[in-house]
Amino acid sequence: MSTFYVTTPIYYPNGEPHLGSVYTTVICDALARYHRLKGDETYFLTGTDEHGTKMAKAAAAEGVEPKQLADRYAEIFRSTWNELKISNDDFIRTTDERHKSQVTEIVRKLVASGDIYLGSYGGWYDEGQEEFVTETEAKANEFKSAISGKPLTRYEEKSYFFRLSKYAPKVLEYIEKNEHFIKPESRRNEVISKLKQGVADLSISRATLKWGIPLPNDPEHVLYVWIDALSNYITGLGYATKDNALYKKFWPGLHVIGKDILWFHTVYWPAILIAMGEPVPKTVAAHGWWVRGGKKAGKSTGGITSLTELREVRDQYTLDGLRYYLLRAAPFGSDLEWNLDELAKSFNELANVVGNCLNRTVKMIGRYRNGVLPAAGDRDAATDDALIATSDAFGGKLRDAYDKLELQTCALLPVELARATNGYIDTTAPFSLAKDPAKSARLDTVLNLSAQSIYRALVGLIPVCPEKAVEGLSQLGVDVTGKTLDGLLSTPLPAGQKLGEGKPLFPKIETAPPAS
Ligand code: MSP
């Protein structure tokens, strides 16, 4: 049996989740649901990144201890993922004892192998990104953050370093050899060309900061965020514990991230893993940013759709309507812009194409065949073959899109199949066939093929719209529990199957969409 491991970045618990974090998490959730449906043994990890200056500063601004702030928002992240029915298997916090003890082991290992040494650091620091910036980069951006535009901070201090320069050539070689390590392709080229410019060793500790995990070899220093944060992907699997069964089973996995943290995930993280003698991640997939006015929308930069607004959208368009919009809004990797007209349009696709196709099929079978699926009779090559071909090609195309992480296509394919089915119903006009008893066998075929095809579309929609797809399938008399994607797609609805009642799958939207 194949295994599948997917992770979100661990989020800073210094505010509520918002569109950016919800987007990443929904992507991972759809992938996890797809792989579970495929029958893969699946593990989905998310969590919160709680140490470092960013959290310390946010807490100081509120007059609370960093841990208090982290406790408050970590709980909000956890409960929001529950509320949004995210199917994560675990939730890791970097302040968890289980994480801290394993990070200490990881650092001990790197000190022992000579990959961590004491040096002195003078340079520029981007507080927002938790990242030191080279003199050249700092100068080029007028000593402001390239991401947030906020002034950089000057630092001069003793620091422990990780020998990134020693491992960078190995990382480069790995990226060049493994075409599918970084997705999408454009991002891969970006990392390769930056790596070719050469990299310096990485400052990994701070003596001036108290809010972090102390270095086992020198507790005056705490780990500066990236080693601590990146390690969550393996500490969450119990890497450095006695029972490391999950690690053995699931590592390496797929990291879904925003493009802002690509460098850390494709260079620092593999380098650390290579130094530890552990396998590097299978894939790092970077999605684009939600932008407003051409700039990344965010907590600090502004313009980000809040959790409150997302809840309003969910209440009006259903949770699955929101998920569908997020996944179909742009090709994976491209930037996106929150747009309520597009949201309404996406929802109408679900309602008017998928919902409508199911509804007319179930209603017709109810009216003309007492709710019992007829066996297909006469075939008419001119009309039937095209739909059969589209429906037979569907499973292969869907698998291909999921394998390539083309999530927009994953969302659109089932809708396209439902659209083709609607076109087929329009062309074959079962309502006219029903008036002529001589055409009864033909009507059987049309009803059967329509049902088979909307059935497949709904099966394919499960990872994106889990609730609505399952609800729709139950109208077709199908219970998906314990069944796999291949099993479902290759087993047609049996003739004689009793269908349920035809109820609209998506509610009619009476009011205008909420104001942005
Ligand atoms: N804590 C680090 C990640 C450490 S992972 C080992 C971090 N946290 S974050 O909370 O600031 O952001 C995490 C992720 O949120 C980003 O990578 C991205 O996935 C998502 N987004 C935050 N704002 C976003 C947008 N405006 N658009 C899309 N995604 C964004 O970075």
Residues whose N, C-alpha, C, O or C-beta is under 5 A from the ligand:
A	BS01	MSP	P9 I10 Y11 Y12 G20 S21 T24 D49 A229 L230 I257 G258 I261 G288 W289 W290 K296 A297 G298
